[in-house]
């Protein structure tokens, strides 16, 4: 396994955007977010992060009264 430093590759960012723009316009890029409502859901959401229960990015949203 080999890592890299993002700032070392920043000069490639405009090329990346140009390459990915077409995929985005065609709807081939999909953003997945797993949202939970309210602070009372935070403990189970945290456990879900470590057990693989969530899908995509885990986000919380305050519940409205």
C-alpha positions as CSV (number, residue, x, y, z in Angstrom):
1,X,0.0,0.0,0.0
2,X,1.3,3.5,-0.8
3,X,-0.2,6.8,0.2
4,X,0.1,10.2,-1.2
5,X,-0.2,13.8,0.0
6,X,-3.1,15.6,-1.7
7,X,-1.3,18.9,-1.8
8,X,1.5,17.3,-3.9
9,X,-1.1,16.5,-6.5
10,X,-3.0,19.7,-6.5
11,X,-1.7,20.8,-9.9
12,X,-3.8,17.9,-11.3
13,X,-7.1,19.2,-9.9
14,X,-8.2,21.1,-13.0
15,X,-7.6,18.0,-15.1
16,X,-9.5,15.9,-12.6
17,X,-12.5,18.3,-12.8
18,X,-12.5,18.2,-16.6
19,X,-12.4,14.5,-16.6
20,X,-15.2,14.1,-13.9
21,X,-17.5,16.8,-15.2
22,X,-18.9,14.6,-17.9
23,X,-19.6,11.8,-15.4
24,X,-21.4,14.3,-13.2
25,X,-23.5,15.7,-16.0
26,X,-24.5,12.1,-17.0
27,X,-25.5,11.3,-13.4
28,X,-22.9,8.6,-13.1
29,X,-21.6,10.1,-9.8
30,X,-23.8,9.4,-6.9
31,X,-23.5,10.8,-3.4
32,X,-24.8,8.6,-0.6
33,X,-25.6,9.9,2.8
34,X,-27.0,8.1,5.8
35,X,-28.9,10.6,8.0
36,X,-30.2,10.1,11.5
37,X,-32.6,12.5,13.2
38,X,-32.1,14.0,16.7
39,X,-29.4,13.8,19.4
40,X,-31.1,10.7,20.9
41,X,-30.1,8.8,17.8
42,X,-26.4,9.7,18.1
43,X,-25.3,6.6,20.2
44,X,-26.7,4.1,17.8
45,X,-25.4,6.1,14.8
46,X,-21.9,6.0,16.3
47,X,-22.1,2.3,16.8
48,X,-23.3,2.0,13.2
49,X,-20.2,3.7,12.0
50,X,-18.0,1.0,13.5
51,X,-20.2,-2.0,12.6
52,X,-20.8,-1.1,9.0
53,X,-24.5,-0.5,9.4
54,X,-24.4,2.9,7.7
55,X,-24.0,3.5,4.0
56,X,-22.0,6.4,2.6
57,X,-21.4,9.5,4.7
58,X,-22.9,9.5,8.2
59,X,-24.7,12.7,9.0
60,X,-26.8,13.9,11.9
61,X,-29.7,16.4,11.8
62,X,-31.3,18.1,14.8
63,X,-34.8,17.1,15.4
64,X,-37.3,19.9,15.3
65,X,-39.8,20.4,18.1
